[in-house]
Amino acid sequence: MPISLFFMKLFLLVPLAMIVIYYDVRFRRIPNVVVVAALVAGLAINTSFAGFAGTVSSVKGLGLAFLPMFLMHIFGALGAGYVKLFGAIGAILGVGLVPMTFVVVVMLGAAIAVYSMLRAGTVFSTLHGVARIFVGILPGWEMPRFAMPPDRSHTIPYGVAIMLGSVISEIVFRS
């Protein structure tokens, strides 16, 4: 019995999730070699199973996943590693799953952020920072830039949300 594209993607995503979550929680960094390997593997899997159409879907998925995360990075909401990681995830999942995956990732990221905020006891300062961002969007106001805190334990390991969201999306919304 031939292995389906769905199982090949899961075979790639699950170990990738374990590696990314470990590095992100432990070091708050995702090694570029892991991201590049995921990108190449996603392109290879989609190409080998769907030919040229699979390659096109991977490349479009890469672009569609990269763009919203890059915009969030410009506003200082995410690190560049998460932008690259979600681009690689887009190449694995293909263009069709990227929008729903983005929604799932944002919801999981928000849940992790609320949990982290409550656990650290930084509700007021976090909400103040969020309010500054929304005010910065208004005409005539400047968008604030937040420096990376020296203690990275107060940052959110968004790679957890990206990886869990991608596995959930592949299982629930696969086409």
Contacts in CASP RR format, 6 or more apart in sequence:
PFRMAT RR
TARGET T0000
AUTHOR 0000-0000-0000
METHOD contacts of the structure
MODEL  1
MPISLFFMKLFLLVPLAMIVIYYDVRFRRIPNVVVVAALVAGLAINTSFA
GFAGTVSSVKGLGLAFLPMFLMHIFGALGAGYVKLFGAIGAILGVGLVPM
TFVVVVMLGAAIAVYSMLRAGTVFSTLHGVARIFVGILPGWEMPRFAMPP
DRSHTIPYGVAIMLGSVISEIVFRS
3 11 0 8 1.000
5 45 0 8 1.000
5 46 0 8 1.000
5 49 0 8 1.000
5 50 0 8 1.000
6 170 0 8 1.000
6 174 0 8 1.000
8 45 0 8 1.000
8 49 0 8 1.000
9 42 0 8 1.000
9 45 0 8 1.000
9 92 0 8 1.000
9 93 0 8 1.000
9 170 0 8 1.000
10 167 0 8 1.000
10 170 0 8 1.000
10 171 0 8 1.000
12 38 0 8 1.000
12 41 0 8 1.000
12 42 0 8 1.000
12 45 0 8 1.000
12 92 0 8 1.000
13 92 0 8 1.000
13 163 0 8 1.000
13 166 0 8 1.000
13 167 0 8 1.000
13 170 0 8 1.000
14 167 0 8 1.000
16 34 0 8 1.000
16 38 0 8 1.000
16 163 0 8 1.000
17 163 0 8 1.000
17 164 0 8 1.000
17 166 0 8 1.000
17 167 0 8 1.000
19 34 0 8 1.000
20 30 0 8 1.000
20 34 0 8 1.000
20 85 0 8 1.000
20 159 0 8 1.000
20 162 0 8 1.000
20 163 0 8 1.000
21 157 0 8 1.000
21 159 0 8 1.000
21 160 0 8 1.000
21 163 0 8 1.000
21 164 0 8 1.000
23 29 0 8 1.000
23 30 0 8 1.000
23 31 0 8 1.000
23 34 0 8 1.000
24 30 0 8 1.000
24 157 0 8 1.000
24 158 0 8 1.000
24 159 0 8 1.000
24 160 0 8 1.000
25 157 0 8 1.000
25 160 0 8 1.000
28 152 0 8 1.000
28 155 0 8 1.000
28 157 0 8 1.000
29 81 0 8 1.000
30 81 0 8 1.000
30 82 0 8 1.000
30 84 0 8 1.000
30 85 0 8 1.000
30 159 0 8 1.000
32 81 0 8 1.000
32 84 0 8 1.000
35 81 0 8 1.000
35 84 0 8 1.000
35 85 0 8 1.000
35 88 0 8 1.000
36 88 0 8 1.000
38 85 0 8 1.000
38 88 0 8 1.000
38 89 0 8 1.000
38 91 0 8 1.000
38 92 0 8 1.000
39 62 0 8 1.000
39 87 0 8 1.000
39 88 0 8 1.000
39 91 0 8 1.000
41 92 0 8 1.000
42 58 0 8 1.000
42 88 0 8 1.000
42 91 0 8 1.000
42 92 0 8 1.000
43 55 0 8 1.000
43 58 0 8 1.000
43 59 0 8 1.000
43 91 0 8 1.000
45 92 0 8 1.000
46 54 0 8 1.000
46 55 0 8 1.000
46 57 0 8 1.000
46 58 0 8 1.000
46 91 0 8 1.000
46 92 0 8 1.000
46 94 0 8 1.000
47 54 0 8 1.000
47 55 0 8 1.000
47 58 0 8 1.000
50 57 0 8 1.000
54 94 0 8 1.000
57 94 0 8 1.000
57 95 0 8 1.000
57 96 0 8 1.000
58 90 0 8 1.000
58 91 0 8 1.000
58 92 0 8 1.000
58 94 0 8 1.000
59 91 0 8 1.000
60 94 0 8 1.000
60 95 0 8 1.000
61 87 0 8 1.000
61 90 0 8 1.000
61 91 0 8 1.000
61 93 0 8 1.000
61 94 0 8 1.000
61 95 0 8 1.000
61 96 0 8 1.000
61 98 0 8 1.000
62 87 0 8 1.000
62 88 0 8 1.000
62 90 0 8 1.000
62 91 0 8 1.000
63 87 0 8 1.000
63 90 0 8 1.000
64 90 0 8 1.000
64 95 0 8 1.000
64 98 0 8 1.000
64 99 0 8 1.000
65 86 0 8 1.000
65 87 0 8 1.000
65 89 0 8 1.000
65 90 0 8 1.000
65 91 0 8 1.000
65 93 0 8 1.000
65 98 0 8 1.000
65 101 0 8 1.000
65 102 0 8 1.000
66 83 0 8 1.000
66 84 0 8 1.000
66 86 0 8 1.000
66 87 0 8 1.000
68 102 0 8 1.000
69 78 0 8 1.000
69 82 0 8 1.000
69 83 0 8 1.000
69 86 0 8 1.000
69 87 0 8 1.000
70 83 0 8 1.000
72 78 0 8 1.000
72 83 0 8 1.000
73 79 0 8 1.000
73 80 0 8 1.000
73 82 0 8 1.000
73 83 0 8 1.000
75 133 0 8 1.000
75 143 0 8 1.000
76 145 0 8 1.000
76 146 0 8 1.000
77 133 0 8 1.000
78 158 0 8 1.000
79 158 0 8 1.000
82 158 0 8 1.000
82 159 0 8 1.000
82 162 0 8 1.000
85 159 0 8 1.000
85 162 0 8 1.000
86 102 0 8 1.000
86 105 0 8 1.000
86 162 0 8 1.000
89 101 0 8 1.000
89 162 0 8 1.000
89 163 0 8 1.000
89 166 0 8 1.000
90 97 0 8 1.000
90 98 0 8 1.000
90 101 0 8 1.000
92 166 0 8 1.000
93 101 0 8 1.000
93 166 0 8 1.000
93 169 0 8 1.000
93 170 0 8 1.000
96 175 0 8 1.000
97 169 0 8 1.000
97 170 0 8 1.000
97 173 0 8 1.000
97 174 0 8 1.000
97 175 0 8 1.000
100 169 0 8 1.000
100 173 0 8 1.000
101 165 0 8 1.000
101 166 0 8 1.000
101 169 0 8 1.000
101 173 0 8 1.000
104 165 0 8 1.000
104 168 0 8 1.000
104 169 0 8 1.000
105 161 0 8 1.000
105 162 0 8 1.000
105 165 0 8 1.000
105 166 0 8 1.000
106 161 0 8 1.000
108 160 0 8 1.000
108 161 0 8 1.000
108 164 0 8 1.000
108 165 0 8 1.000
108 168 0 8 1.000
109 156 0 8 1.000
109 158 0 8 1.000
109 160 0 8 1.000
109 161 0 8 1.000
111 161 0 8 1.000
112 156 0 8 1.000
112 157 0 8 1.000
112 158 0 8 1.000
112 160 0 8 1.000
112 161 0 8 1.000
113 126 0 8 1.000
113 156 0 8 1.000
116 154 0 8 1.000
116 156 0 8 1.000
117 123 0 8 1.000
117 126 0 8 1.000
120 154 0 8 1.000
122 154 0 8 1.000
129 144 0 8 1.000
129 146 0 8 1.000
132 144 0 8 1.000
133 143 0 8 1.000
133 144 0 8 1.000
135 141 0 8 1.000
136 142 0 8 1.000
136 143 0 8 1.000
136 144 0 8 1.000
137 143 0 8 1.000
148 155 0 8 1.000
149 155 0 8 1.000
END
